[in-house]
Amino acid sequence: MKQDRARRTHELLLDSAAAEFVLHGFAGTNLSDVAARSRVTKGALYGHFDSKAELAEELTRGFEEEWGKLLAPSGSSPGSLRELTVGLARRMDEDVRFAAGLRLTADAARVSRREPVPFGELRVRLVELIRDAQCEGRIDARHRPEVLARFVVAVLMGAHATRWSGAEEVGELWDLVLCALEARGAP
């Protein structure tokens, strides 16, 4: 019984911290707000996590595991480009822990003035998918895959940062982009 309650409290604290990190980033989040959002005492919070950094580390670790799964190759059809971008948009929109992990990772990279690792990993995967689509004649080969991949990452992260209405809007935008990039005479 106590273990179940402790596990539920642990999960609640992670969800509450994630919501605060999404809204305020690491620097702007404080543990009092996490405790208040969770409706637990700060003492209960400290019973599960020693610090804000420990909360952030656990969320980031979970995000990195999920990010890797989402980027794993699953085919090379043009639909894969759309599926990947819309799937990521949906995950960022619907999974507060995933969104928090992305925000924490991006904030840490910004402080050290480097590209966030997930953005680079996404870009590499997109280049692969774009090249495959170009070889299949579905995307015009005159466009450099690296430039297109940077564009897609910027649009996807920009859509998330500006709080678009979700994956459906990103899907519509992706359809517009794909239409503009189609190889002439493609089926």
OpenMM code with the backbone's topology and positions (N, CA, C; nanometers):
from openmm import Vec3, app, unit

residues = "MET LYS GLN ASP ARG ALA ARG ARG THR HIS GLU LEU LEU LEU ASP SER ALA ALA ALA GLU PHE VAL LEU HIS GLY PHE ALA GLY THR ASN LEU SER ASP VAL ALA ALA ARG SER ARG VAL THR LYS GLY ALA LEU TYR GLY HIS PHE ASP SER LYS ALA GLU LEU ALA GLU GLU LEU THR ARG GLY PHE GLU GLU GLU TRP GLY LYS LEU LEU ALA PRO SER GLY SER SER PRO GLY SER LEU ARG GLU LEU THR VAL GLY LEU ALA ARG ARG MET ASP GLU ASP VAL ARG PHE ALA ALA GLY LEU ARG LEU THR ALA ASP ALA ALA ARG VAL SER ARG ARG GLU PRO VAL PRO PHE GLY GLU LEU ARG VAL ARG LEU VAL GLU LEU ILE ARG ASP ALA GLN CYS GLU GLY ARG ILE ASP ALA ARG HIS ARG PRO GLU VAL LEU ALA ARG PHE VAL VAL ALA VAL LEU MET GLY ALA HIS ALA THR ARG TRP SER GLY ALA GLU GLU VAL GLY GLU LEU TRP ASP LEU VAL LEU CYS ALA LEU GLU ALA ARG GLY ALA PRO".split()
positions = [
    Vec3(0.0822, -0.1187, 0.0000),
    Vec3(0.0000, 0.0000, 0.0000),
    Vec3(0.0874, 0.1261, 0.0000),
    Vec3(0.1865, 0.1300, 0.0911),
    Vec3(0.2743, 0.2463, 0.0977),
    Vec3(0.3563, 0.2598, -0.0295),
    Vec3(0.4000, 0.1459, -0.0846),
    Vec3(0.4794, 0.1506, -0.2070),
    Vec3(0.3972, 0.2053, -0.3231),
    Vec3(0.2709, 0.1657, -0.3319),
    Vec3(0.1843, 0.2175, -0.4385),
    Vec3(0.1659, 0.3680, -0.4245),
    Vec3(0.1426, 0.4129, -0.3027),
    Vec3(0.1248, 0.5561, -0.2798),
    Vec3(0.2535, 0.6316, -0.3112),
    Vec3(0.3667, 0.5754, -0.2725),
    Vec3(0.4958, 0.6394, -0.3013),
    Vec3(0.5202, 0.6461, -0.4519),
    Vec3(0.4865, 0.5388, -0.5234),
    Vec3(0.5042, 0.5373, -0.6688),
    Vec3(0.4138, 0.6412, -0.7350),
    Vec3(0.2877, 0.6486, -0.6898),
    Vec3(0.1941, 0.7476, -0.7461),
    Vec3(0.2428, 0.8897, -0.7189),
    Vec3(0.2932, 0.9137, -0.5990),
    Vec3(0.3461, 1.0463, -0.5656),
    Vec3(0.4671, 1.0786, -0.6519),
    Vec3(0.5536, 0.9821, -0.6709),
    Vec3(0.6726, 1.0003, -0.7550),
    Vec3(0.6303, 1.0403, -0.8969),
    Vec3(0.5338, 0.9684, -0.9522),
    Vec3(0.4849, 0.9971, -1.0880),
    Vec3(0.4173, 1.1341, -1.0938),
    Vec3(0.3397, 1.1665, -0.9924),
    Vec3(0.2732, 1.2965, -0.9860),
    Vec3(0.3754, 1.4095, -0.9819),
    Vec3(0.4806, 1.3906, -0.9046),
    Vec3(0.5860, 1.4920, -0.8968),
    Vec3(0.6557, 1.5091, -1.0315),
    Vec3(0.6800, 1.3997, -1.1019),
    Vec3(0.7413, 1.4099, -1.2349),
    Vec3(0.6503, 1.4854, -1.3314),
    Vec3(0.5216, 1.4545, -1.3289),
    Vec3(0.4278, 1.5248, -1.4175),
    Vec3(0.4200, 1.6732, -1.3834),
    Vec3(0.4157, 1.7041, -1.2555),
    Vec3(0.4078, 1.8441, -1.2128),
    Vec3(0.5349, 1.9198, -1.2476),
    Vec3(0.6488, 1.8576, -1.2235),
    Vec3(0.7760, 1.9212, -1.2595),
    Vec3(0.7836, 1.9413, -1.4101),
    Vec3(0.7386, 1.8421, -1.4859),
    Vec3(0.7409, 1.8537, -1.6320),
    Vec3(0.6580, 1.9731, -1.6770),
    Vec3(0.5399, 1.9887, -1.6209),
    Vec3(0.4545, 2.1020, -1.6584),
    Vec3(0.5229, 2.2350, -1.6264),
    Vec3(0.5879, 2.2421, -1.5119),
    Vec3(0.6586, 2.3652, -1.4749),
    Vec3(0.7783, 2.3904, -1.5664),
    Vec3(0.8545, 2.2861, -1.5980),
    Vec3(0.9701, 2.3024, -1.6871),
    Vec3(0.9260, 2.3451, -1.8272),
    Vec3(0.8153, 2.2905, -1.8759),
    Vec3(0.7652, 2.3309, -2.0081),
    Vec3(0.7314, 2.4796, -2.0070),
    Vec3(0.6668, 2.5243, -1.9026),
    Vec3(0.6247, 2.6648, -1.8945),
    Vec3(0.7397, 2.7607, -1.8680),
    Vec3(0.8325, 2.7216, -1.7798),
    Vec3(0.9312, 2.8174, -1.7298),
    Vec3(1.0767, 2.7815, -1.7571),
    Vec3(1.1030, 2.6652, -1.8131),
    Vec3(1.2410, 2.6222, -1.8308),
    Vec3(1.3024, 2.5845, -1.6970),
    Vec3(1.4284, 2.5413, -1.7017),
    Vec3(1.4947, 2.4990, -1.5778),
    Vec3(1.5128, 2.6165, -1.4826),
    Vec3(1.5667, 2.7262, -1.5333),
    Vec3(1.5985, 2.8410, -1.4474),
    Vec3(1.4738, 2.9010, -1.3837),
    Vec3(1.3632, 2.9024, -1.4552),
    Vec3(1.2423, 2.9668, -1.4053),
    Vec3(1.1535, 2.8785, -1.3198),
    Vec3(1.1889, 2.7539, -1.3059),
    Vec3(1.1086, 2.6602, -1.2270),
    Vec3(1.1636, 2.6533, -1.0854),
    Vec3(1.0726, 2.6558, -0.9873),
    Vec3(1.1185, 2.6353, -0.8494),
    Vec3(1.0384, 2.5217, -0.7860),
    Vec3(1.0994, 2.4594, -0.6891),
    Vec3(1.0397, 2.3408, -0.6286),
    Vec3(0.9128, 2.3716, -0.5504),
    Vec3(0.8982, 2.4927, -0.5025),
    Vec3(0.7738, 2.5294, -0.4332),
    Vec3(0.6555, 2.5201, -0.5285),
    Vec3(0.6754, 2.5647, -0.6527),
    Vec3(0.5682, 2.5565, -0.7522),
    Vec3(0.5389, 2.4116, -0.7907),
    Vec3(0.6428, 2.3304, -0.7993),
    Vec3(0.6234, 2.1878, -0.8296),
    Vec3(0.5423, 2.1228, -0.7177),
    Vec3(0.5785, 2.1509, -0.5924),
    Vec3(0.5061, 2.0944, -0.4782),
    Vec3(0.3613, 2.1425, -0.4774),
    Vec3(0.3408, 2.2713, -0.5030),
    Vec3(0.2048, 2.3258, -0.5042),
    Vec3(0.1213, 2.2623, -0.6152),
    Vec3(0.1787, 2.2490, -0.7338),
    Vec3(0.1065, 2.1880, -0.8460),
    Vec3(0.0708, 2.0428, -0.8130),
    Vec3(0.1598, 1.9752, -0.7409),
    Vec3(0.1386, 1.8345, -0.7037),
    Vec3(0.0467, 1.8196, -0.5838),
    Vec3(0.0288, 1.9297, -0.5116),
    Vec3(-0.0479, 1.9285, -0.3869),
    Vec3(0.0158, 1.8362, -0.2830),
    Vec3(0.1495, 1.8470, -0.2764),
    Vec3(0.2242, 1.7757, -0.1720),
    Vec3(0.3116, 1.8783, -0.1003),
    Vec3(0.3591, 1.8413, 0.0147),
    Vec3(0.4486, 1.9312, 0.0871),
    Vec3(0.5872, 1.9270, 0.0234),
    Vec3(0.6653, 2.0312, 0.0509),
    Vec3(0.8033, 2.0294, 0.0020),
    Vec3(0.8797, 1.9133, 0.0648),
    Vec3(0.8450, 1.8793, 0.1883),
    Vec3(0.9088, 1.7647, 0.2534),
    Vec3(0.8824, 1.6357, 0.1769),
    Vec3(0.7583, 1.6183, 0.1304),
    Vec3(0.7256, 1.4992, 0.0511),
    Vec3(0.8018, 1.5010, -0.0807),
    Vec3(0.8129, 1.6187, -0.1400),
    Vec3(0.8886, 1.6305, -0.2648),
    Vec3(1.0337, 1.5887, -0.2420),
    Vec3(1.0937, 1.6424, -0.1356),
    Vec3(1.2337, 1.6095, -0.1065),
    Vec3(1.2513, 1.4631, -0.0652),
    Vec3(1.1440, 1.3978, -0.0248),
    Vec3(1.1512, 1.2549, 0.0028),
    Vec3(1.1715, 1.1726, -0.1241),
    Vec3(1.1374, 1.2325, -0.2380),
    Vec3(1.1510, 1.1636, -0.3669),
    Vec3(1.2675, 1.2162, -0.4506),
    Vec3(1.2926, 1.3454, -0.4412),
    Vec3(1.3970, 1.4086, -0.5226),
    Vec3(1.4774, 1.5038, -0.4356),
    Vec3(1.6090, 1.4940, -0.4449),
    Vec3(1.6963, 1.5787, -0.3637),
    Vec3(1.7050, 1.7212, -0.4154),
    Vec3(1.6772, 1.7399, -0.5450),
    Vec3(1.6963, 1.8729, -0.6030),
    Vec3(1.6173, 1.8876, -0.7326),
    Vec3(1.6085, 2.0100, -0.7771),
    Vec3(1.5476, 2.0397, -0.9065),
    Vec3(1.6279, 1.9724, -1.0172),
    Vec3(1.7584, 1.9707, -1.0023),
    Vec3(1.8446, 1.9070, -1.1028),
    Vec3(1.8144, 1.7578, -1.1142),
    Vec3(1.7870, 1.6928, -1.0028),
    Vec3(1.7556, 1.5496, -1.0066),
    Vec3(1.6240, 1.5251, -1.0806),
    Vec3(1.5250, 1.6097, -1.0567),
    Vec3(1.3986, 1.6012, -1.1311),
    Vec3(1.4238, 1.6183, -1.2808),
    Vec3(1.5010, 1.7205, -1.3145),
    Vec3(1.5308, 1.7485, -1.4554),
    Vec3(1.6061, 1.6325, -1.5194),
    Vec3(1.7000, 1.5746, -1.4465),
    Vec3(1.7776, 1.4618, -1.5006),
    Vec3(1.6884, 1.3424, -1.5311),
    Vec3(1.5949, 1.3123, -1.4420),
    Vec3(1.5065, 1.1981, -1.4664),
    Vec3(1.4164, 1.2238, -1.5870),
    Vec3(1.3643, 1.3444, -1.5986),
    Vec3(1.2810, 1.3777, -1.7142),
    Vec3(1.3618, 1.3743, -1.8437),
    Vec3(1.4827, 1.4253, -1.8389),
    Vec3(1.5682, 1.4274, -1.9579),
    Vec3(1.6052, 1.2858, -2.0000),
    Vec3(1.6351, 1.2012, -1.9043),
    Vec3(1.6692, 1.0614, -1.9341),
    Vec3(1.5521, 0.9912, -2.0038),
    Vec3(1.4329, 1.0099, -1.9516),
    Vec3(1.3141, 0.9498, -2.0133),
    Vec3(1.2899, 1.0034, -2.1531),
    Vec3(1.3091, 1.1336, -2.1694),
    Vec3(1.2937, 1.1951, -2.3016),
    Vec3(1.3924, 1.1356, -2.4007),
    Vec3(1.5186, 1.1232, -2.3610),
    Vec3(1.6216, 1.0726, -2.4523),
    Vec3(1.5913, 0.9303, -2.4981),
    Vec3(1.5389, 0.8478, -2.4080),
    Vec3(1.5011, 0.7109, -2.4459),
    Vec3(1.3895, 0.7128, -2.5496),
    Vec3(1.2869, 0.7930, -2.5249),
    Vec3(1.1729, 0.8003, -2.6169),
    Vec3(1.2122, 0.8634, -2.7497),
    Vec3(1.2956, 0.9647, -2.7454),
    Vec3(1.3423, 1.0326, -2.8667),
    Vec3(1.4130, 0.9330, -2.9580),
    Vec3(1.5005, 0.8520, -2.8995),
    Vec3(1.5724, 0.7516, -2.9777),
    Vec3(1.4785, 0.6532, -3.0451),
    Vec3(1.3750, 0.6119, -2.9739),
    Vec3(1.2768, 0.5192, -3.0324),
    Vec3(1.2030, 0.5848, -3.1487),
    Vec3(1.1657, 0.7105, -3.1326),
    Vec3(1.0909, 0.7794, -3.2378),
    Vec3(1.1734, 0.7999, -3.3639),
    Vec3(1.3037, 0.8169, -3.3480),
    Vec3(1.3892, 0.8414, -3.4640),
    Vec3(1.4396, 0.7131, -3.5288),
    Vec3(1.4169, 0.5998, -3.4663),
    Vec3(1.4662, 0.4731, -3.5216),
    Vec3(1.4071, 0.4502, -3.6600),
    Vec3(1.4894, 0.4063, -3.7541),
    Vec3(1.4405, 0.3818, -3.8905),
    Vec3(1.3225, 0.2849, -3.8912),
    Vec3(1.2201, 0.3230, -3.9683),
    Vec3(1.1015, 0.2368, -3.9779),
    Vec3(1.0492, 0.2337, -4.1205),
    Vec3(1.1334, 0.2613, -4.2151),
    Vec3(1.0897, 0.2641, -4.3541),
    Vec3(1.1415, 0.3890, -4.4208),
    Vec3(1.1294, 0.3942, -4.5515),
    Vec3(1.1855, 0.5089, -4.6228),
    Vec3(1.0860, 0.5715, -4.7188),
    Vec3(0.9588, 0.5454, -4.7009),
    Vec3(0.8612, 0.6050, -4.7916),
    Vec3(0.8435, 0.7518, -4.7575),
    Vec3(0.7942, 0.8312, -4.8532),
    Vec3(0.7699, 0.9723, -4.8230),
    Vec3(0.6748, 0.9883, -4.7049),
    Vec3(0.5863, 0.8917, -4.6870),
    Vec3(0.4981, 0.8948, -4.5716),
    Vec3(0.5758, 0.8934, -4.4418),
    Vec3(0.6934, 0.8329, -4.4420),
    Vec3(0.7755, 0.8284, -4.3217),
    Vec3(0.8189, 0.9676, -4.2782),
    Vec3(0.8467, 1.0542, -4.3742),
    Vec3(0.8810, 1.1929, -4.3406),
    Vec3(0.7652, 1.2585, -4.2667),
    Vec3(0.6477, 1.2448, -4.3228),
    Vec3(0.5288, 1.3041, -4.2623),
    Vec3(0.4992, 1.2366, -4.1278),
    Vec3(0.5051, 1.1048, -4.1265),
    Vec3(0.4763, 1.0318, -4.0030),
    Vec3(0.5717, 1.0718, -3.8911),
    Vec3(0.6988, 1.0861, -3.9243),
    Vec3(0.7976, 1.1243, -3.8238),
    Vec3(0.7686, 1.2639, -3.7697),
    Vec3(0.7503, 1.3611, -3.8581),
    Vec3(0.7308, 1.4987, -3.8114),
    Vec3(0.5984, 1.5152, -3.7375),
    Vec3(0.4924, 1.4566, -3.7905),
    Vec3(0.3625, 1.4677, -3.7233),
    Vec3(0.3645, 1.3897, -3.5919),
    Vec3(0.4307, 1.2742, -3.5919),
    Vec3(0.4423, 1.1967, -3.4683),
    Vec3(0.5174, 1.2724, -3.3600),
    Vec3(0.6254, 1.3392, -3.3988),
    Vec3(0.7001, 1.4201, -3.3016),
    Vec3(0.6152, 1.5368, -3.2520),
    Vec3(0.5449, 1.6022, -3.3445),
    Vec3(0.4586, 1.7144, -3.3045),
    Vec3(0.3510, 1.6672, -3.2073),
    Vec3(0.2926, 1.5536, -3.2374),
    Vec3(0.1881, 1.4995, -3.1496),
    Vec3(0.2467, 1.4686, -3.0113),
    Vec3(0.3624, 1.4083, -3.0094),
    Vec3(0.4249, 1.3721, -2.8824),
    Vec3(0.4579, 1.4970, -2.8006),
    Vec3(0.5109, 1.6005, -2.8673),
    Vec3(0.5443, 1.7244, -2.7964),
    Vec3(0.4185, 1.7913, -2.7426),
    Vec3(0.3088, 1.7754, -2.8141),
    Vec3(0.1830, 1.8393, -2.7766),
    Vec3(0.1103, 1.7635, -2.6657),
    Vec3(0.1183, 1.6317, -2.6678),
    Vec3(0.0355, 1.5503, -2.5790),
    Vec3(0.1087, 1.4916, -2.4585),
    Vec3(0.2406, 1.4869, -2.4618),
    Vec3(0.3173, 1.4217, -2.3552),
    Vec3(0.4025, 1.5263, -2.2834),
    Vec3(0.3558, 1.5708, -2.1683),
    Vec3(0.4224, 1.6796, -2.0972),
    Vec3(0.5646, 1.6417, -2.0561),
    Vec3(0.5877, 1.5171, -2.0227),
    Vec3(0.7236, 1.4760, -1.9851),
    Vec3(0.8170, 1.4822, -2.1060),
    Vec3(0.7678, 1.4406, -2.2210),
    Vec3(0.8470, 1.4465, -2.3441),
    Vec3(0.8786, 1.5919, -2.3777),
    Vec3(0.7772, 1.6777, -2.3717),
    Vec3(0.7970, 1.8202, -2.4011),
    Vec3(0.8945, 1.8836, -2.3026),
    Vec3(0.8856, 1.8449, -2.1760),
    Vec3(0.9780, 1.8989, -2.0754),
    Vec3(1.1209, 1.8547, -2.1036),
    Vec3(1.1388, 1.7289, -2.1380),
    Vec3(1.2726, 1.6799, -2.1706),
    Vec3(1.3326, 1.7542, -2.2881),
    Vec3(1.2502, 1.7801, -2.3887),
    Vec3(1.2977, 1.8558, -2.5045),
    Vec3(1.3353, 1.9979, -2.4635),
    Vec3(1.2505, 2.0617, -2.3853),
    Vec3(1.2787, 2.1989, -2.3406),
    Vec3(1.4063, 2.2036, -2.2571),
    Vec3(1.4206, 2.1105, -2.1648),
    Vec3(1.5398, 2.1083, -2.0794),
    Vec3(1.6665, 2.0867, -2.1616),
    Vec3(1.6598, 1.9976, -2.2584),
    Vec3(1.7745, 1.9698, -2.3448),
    Vec3(1.8091, 2.0917, -2.4294),
    Vec3(1.7066, 2.1545, -2.4854),
    Vec3(1.7290, 2.2726, -2.5694),
    Vec3(1.7829, 2.3890, -2.4866),
    Vec3(1.7284, 2.4088, -2.3672),
    Vec3(1.7766, 2.5173, -2.2808),
    Vec3(1.9232, 2.4972, -2.2428),
    Vec3(1.9596, 2.3740, -2.2088),
    Vec3(2.0989, 2.3458, -2.1706),
    Vec3(2.1928, 2.3718, -2.2876),
    Vec3(2.1505, 2.3352, -2.4070),
    Vec3(2.2343, 2.3585, -2.5255),
    Vec3(2.2470, 2.5080, -2.5543),
    Vec3(2.1392, 2.5807, -2.5355),
    Vec3(2.1409, 2.7250, -2.5611),
    Vec3(2.2406, 2.7947, -2.4688),
    Vec3(2.2441, 2.7529, -2.3443),
    Vec3(2.3369, 2.8112, -2.2471),
    Vec3(2.4810, 2.7896, -2.2919),
    Vec3(2.5100, 2.6720, -2.3466),
    Vec3(2.6467, 2.6434, -2.3907),
    Vec3(2.6691, 2.6799, -2.5382),
    Vec3(2.5718, 2.7448, -2.5972),
    Vec3(2.5806, 2.7945, -2.7361),
    Vec3(2.6144, 2.6849, -2.8365),
    Vec3(2.5392, 2.5771, -2.8266),
    Vec3(2.5565, 2.4694, -2.9240),
    Vec3(2.4184, 2.4192, -2.9661),
    Vec3(2.4172, 2.3446, -3.0740),
    Vec3(2.2907, 2.2886, -3.1211),
    Vec3(2.2452, 2.1805, -3.0237),
    Vec3(2.1172, 2.1802, -2.9874),
    Vec3(2.0683, 2.0718, -2.9025),
    Vec3(2.0889, 1.9365, -2.9713),
    Vec3(2.1393, 1.8405, -2.8990),
    Vec3(2.1670, 1.7081, -2.9554),
    Vec3(2.0438, 1.6498, -3.0251),
    Vec3(1.9236, 1.6578, -2.9653),
    Vec3(1.8080, 1.6007, -3.0354),
    Vec3(1.7824, 1.6653, -3.1722),
    Vec3(1.8082, 1.7952, -3.1840),
    Vec3(1.7859, 1.8611, -3.3128),
    Vec3(1.8813, 1.8041, -3.4171),
    Vec3(2.0063, 1.7842, -3.3783),
    Vec3(2.1044, 1.7263, -3.4700),
    Vec3(2.0680, 1.5839, -3.5090),
    Vec3(2.0226, 1.5052, -3.4119),
    Vec3(1.9814, 1.3675, -3.4408),
    Vec3(1.8614, 1.3650, -3.5347),
    Vec3(1.7664, 1.4548, -3.5110),
    Vec3(1.6499, 1.4637, -3.5988),
    Vec3(1.6927, 1.5038, -3.7392),
    Vec3(1.7810, 1.5994, -3.7475),
    Vec3(1.8288, 1.6459, -3.8782),
    Vec3(1.8937, 1.5317, -3.9561),
    Vec3(1.9766, 1.4526, -3.8893),
    Vec3(2.0429, 1.3389, -3.9548),
    Vec3(1.9388, 1.2397, -4.0072),
    Vec3(1.8393, 1.2093, -3.9265),
    Vec3(1.7341, 1.1149, -3.9693),
    Vec3(1.6549, 1.1720, -4.0860),
    Vec3(1.6242, 1.3006, -4.0814),
    Vec3(1.5502, 1.3632, -4.1909),
    Vec3(1.6299, 1.3614, -4.3205),
    Vec3(1.7596, 1.3862, -4.3120),
    Vec3(1.8441, 1.3811, -4.4323),
    Vec3(1.8326, 1.2428, -4.4961),
    Vec3(1.8380, 1.1377, -4.4153),
    Vec3(1.8253, 1.0010, -4.4682),
    Vec3(1.6917, 0.9824, -4.5396),
    Vec3(1.5840, 1.0253, -4.4749),
    Vec3(1.4507, 1.0079, -4.5331),
    Vec3(1.4330, 1.0920, -4.6593),
    Vec3(1.4868, 1.2127, -4.6583),
    Vec3(1.4765, 1.2996, -4.7762),
    Vec3(1.5551, 1.2399, -4.8922),
    Vec3(1.6744, 1.1915, -4.8650),
    Vec3(1.7541, 1.1271, -4.9722),
    Vec3(1.6799, 1.0071, -5.0306),
    Vec3(1.6215, 0.9260, -4.9438),
    Vec3(1.5451, 0.8110, -4.9923),
    Vec3(1.4297, 0.8563, -5.0814),
    Vec3(1.3580, 0.9594, -5.0373),
    Vec3(1.2454, 1.0103, -5.1159),
    Vec3(1.2935, 1.0686, -5.2487),
    Vec3(1.4101, 1.1313, -5.2486),
    Vec3(1.4659, 1.1835, -5.3734),
    Vec3(1.5033, 1.0693, -5.4677),
    Vec3(1.5622, 0.9637, -5.4152),
    Vec3(1.5979, 0.8473, -5.4982),
    Vec3(1.4737, 0.7821, -5.5581),
    Vec3(1.3640, 0.7869, -5.4853),
    Vec3(1.2378, 0.7306, -5.5347),
    Vec3(1.1666, 0.8258, -5.6301),
    Vec3(1.2216, 0.9460, -5.6471),
    Vec3(1.1607, 1.0434, -5.7370),
    Vec3(1.0416, 1.1165, -5.6786),
    Vec3(1.0271, 1.1138, -5.5477),
    Vec3(0.9118, 1.1787, -5.4842),
    Vec3(0.9414, 1.3213, -5.4388),
    Vec3(1.0663, 1.3497, -5.4120),
    Vec3(1.1072, 1.4858, -5.3771),
    Vec3(1.2113, 1.5276, -5.4788),
    Vec3(1.1956, 1.6488, -5.5266),
    Vec3(1.2853, 1.7025, -5.6290),
    Vec3(1.4301, 1.6957, -5.5806),
    Vec3(1.5150, 1.6334, -5.6600),
    Vec3(1.6556, 1.6131, -5.6231),
    Vec3(1.7382, 1.7405, -5.6317),
    Vec3(1.6806, 1.8479, -5.6838),
    Vec3(1.7555, 1.9744, -5.6900),
    Vec3(1.7714, 2.0367, -5.5516),
    Vec3(1.6900, 1.9946, -5.4583),
    Vec3(1.6959, 2.0493, -5.3220),
    Vec3(1.7963, 1.9700, -5.2395),
    Vec3(1.8868, 2.0401, -5.1725),
    Vec3(1.9855, 1.9725, -5.0873),
    Vec3(1.9165, 1.9147, -4.9635),
    Vec3(1.9337, 1.7855, -4.9391),
    Vec3(1.8692, 1.7226, -4.8229),
    Vec3(1.9050, 1.7899, -4.6906),
    Vec3(2.0292, 1.8340, -4.6769),
    Vec3(2.0722, 1.8968, -4.5515),
    Vec3(1.9958, 2.0265, -4.5253),
    Vec3(1.9742, 2.1047, -4.6312),
    Vec3(1.9011, 2.2311, -4.6170),
    Vec3(1.7545, 2.2027, -4.5852),
    Vec3(1.6952, 2.1074, -4.6561),
    Vec3(1.5557, 2.0712, -4.6292),
    Vec3(1.5396, 2.0201, -4.4861),
    Vec3(1.6340, 1.9403, -4.4404),
    Vec3(1.6257, 1.8865, -4.3046),
    Vec3(1.6328, 1.9989, -4.2011),
    Vec3(1.7227, 2.0944, -4.2210),
    Vec3(1.7310, 2.2091, -4.1281),
    Vec3(1.5998, 2.2873, -4.1278),
    Vec3(1.5419, 2.3035, -4.2465),
    Vec3(1.4141, 2.3744, -4.2591),
    Vec3(1.3046, 2.3017, -4.1805),
    Vec3(1.2963, 2.1709, -4.1976),
    Vec3(1.1926, 2.0931, -4.1295),
    Vec3(1.2114, 2.0992, -3.9778),
    Vec3(1.3346, 2.0878, -3.9304),
    Vec3(1.3605, 2.0976, -3.7859),
    Vec3(1.3175, 2.2348, -3.7349),
    Vec3(1.3530, 2.3400, -3.8082),
    Vec3(1.3168, 2.4759, -3.7661),
    Vec3(1.1651, 2.4935, -3.7610),
    Vec3(1.0959, 2.4425, -3.8611),
    Vec3(0.9498, 2.4550, -3.8637),
    Vec3(0.8873, 2.3753, -3.7496),
    Vec3(0.9330, 2.2533, -3.7299),
    Vec3(0.8762, 2.1689, -3.6251),
    Vec3(0.8986, 2.2286, -3.4866),
    Vec3(1.0205, 2.2711, -3.4589),
    Vec3(1.0496, 2.3284, -3.3275),
    Vec3(0.9838, 2.4655, -3.3118),
    Vec3(0.9771, 2.5403, -3.4197),
    Vec3(0.9075, 2.6689, -3.4155),
    Vec3(0.7593, 2.6513, -3.3891),
    Vec3(0.6996, 2.5516, -3.4518),
    Vec3(0.5573, 2.5237, -3.4292),
    Vec3(0.5331, 2.4884, -3.2830),
    Vec3(0.6228, 2.4109, -3.2265),
    Vec3(0.6084, 2.3738, -3.0855),
    Vec3(0.6278, 2.4956, -2.9945),
    Vec3(0.7301, 2.5742, -3.0232),
    Vec3(0.7609, 2.6902, -2.9382),
    Vec3(0.6508, 2.7950, -2.9421),
    Vec3(0.5830, 2.8063, -3.0557),
    Vec3(0.4770, 2.9069, -3.0678),
    Vec3(0.3400, 2.8492, -3.0362),
    Vec3(0.3398, 2.7260, -2.9866),
    Vec3(0.2183, 2.6606, -2.9379),
    Vec3(0.1079, 2.6516, -3.0431),
    Vec3(0.1430, 2.5971, -3.1591),
    Vec3(0.0414, 2.5718, -3.2608),
    Vec3(-0.0626, 2.4791, -3.2027),
    Vec3(-0.1715, 2.4632, -3.2741),
    Vec3(-0.2827, 2.3857, -3.2192),
    Vec3(-0.2602, 2.2352, -3.2232),
    Vec3(-0.1415, 2.1926, -3.2573),
    Vec3(-0.1124, 2.0511, -3.2453),
    Vec3(-0.0649, 1.9850, -3.3724),
    Vec3(-0.0654, 1.8531, -3.3663),
    Vec3(-0.0095, 1.7716, -3.4739),
    Vec3(-0.0861, 1.7883, -3.6047),
    Vec3(-0.2156, 1.8135, -3.5980),
    Vec3(-0.2929, 1.8277, -3.7211),
    Vec3(-0.2437, 1.9469, -3.8023),
    Vec3(-0.2177, 2.0590, -3.7353),
    Vec3(-0.1664, 2.1764, -3.8058),
    Vec3(-0.0278, 2.1498, -3.8626),
    Vec3(0.0558, 2.0797, -3.7886),
    Vec3(0.1884, 2.0444, -3.8390),
    Vec3(0.1735, 1.9519, -3.9593),
    Vec3(0.0775, 1.8609, -3.9546),
    Vec3(0.0506, 1.7731, -4.0682),
    Vec3(0.0089, 1.8511, -4.1913),
    Vec3(-0.0776, 1.9499, -4.1728),
    Vec3(-0.1194, 2.0343, -4.2855),
    Vec3(-0.0003, 2.1101, -4.3425),
    Vec3(0.0820, 2.1639, -4.2547),
    Vec3(0.2007, 2.2366, -4.2999),
    Vec3(0.2948, 2.1422, -4.3746),
    Vec3(0.3128, 2.0228, -4.3216),
    Vec3(0.3999, 1.9259, -4.3880),
    Vec3(0.3456, 1.8914, -4.5263),
    Vec3(0.2141, 1.8779, -4.5399),
    Vec3(0.1544, 1.8498, -4.6711),
    Vec3(0.1862, 1.9614, -4.7701),
    Vec3(0.1808, 2.0863, -4.7232),
    Vec3(0.2158, 2.1996, -4.8102),
    Vec3(0.3620, 2.1929, -4.8532),
    Vec3(0.4489, 2.1658, -4.7582),
    Vec3(0.5923, 2.1583, -4.7883),
    Vec3(0.6200, 2.0439, -4.8850),
    Vec3(0.5635, 1.9281, -4.8579),
    Vec3(0.5867, 1.8123, -4.9434),
    Vec3(0.5355, 1.8377, -5.0846),
    Vec3(0.4224, 1.9039, -5.0943),
    Vec3(0.3667, 1.9385, -5.2256),
    Vec3(0.4635, 2.0295, -5.3018),
    Vec3(0.5208, 2.1262, -5.2336),
    Vec3(0.6138, 2.2195, -5.2979),
    Vec3(0.7440, 2.1510, -5.3381),
    Vec3(0.7805, 2.0460, -5.2679),
    Vec3(0.9073, 1.9776, -5.2939),
    Vec3(0.8948, 1.8600, -5.3902),
    Vec3(0.7720, 1.8241, -5.4245),
    Vec3(0.7518, 1.7078, -5.5111),
    Vec3(0.8283, 1.7213, -5.6408),
    Vec3(0.8826, 1.6094, -5.6827),
    Vec3(0.9508, 1.6061, -5.8123),
    Vec3(0.8459, 1.6238, -5.9212),
    Vec3(0.8793, 1.6984, -6.0217),
    Vec3(0.7869, 1.7179, -6.1335),
    Vec3(0.7593, 1.5820, -6.1972),
    Vec3(0.6324, 1.5549, -6.2187),
    Vec3(0.5939, 1.4293, -6.2821),
    Vec3(0.5867, 1.3120, -6.1858),
    Vec3(0.6004, 1.3390, -6.0549),
    Vec3(0.5906, 1.2301, -5.9565),
    Vec3(0.4466, 1.1837, -5.9478),
    Vec3(0.4239, 1.0561, -5.9180),
    Vec3(0.2870, 1.0040, -5.9094),
    Vec3(0.2077, 1.0689, -5.7982),
] * unit.nanometer
topology = app.Topology()
chain = topology.addChain("A")
for resn in residues:
    res = topology.addResidue(resn, chain)
    for name in ("N", "CA", "C"):
        topology.addAtom(name, app.Element.getBySymbol(name[0]), res)
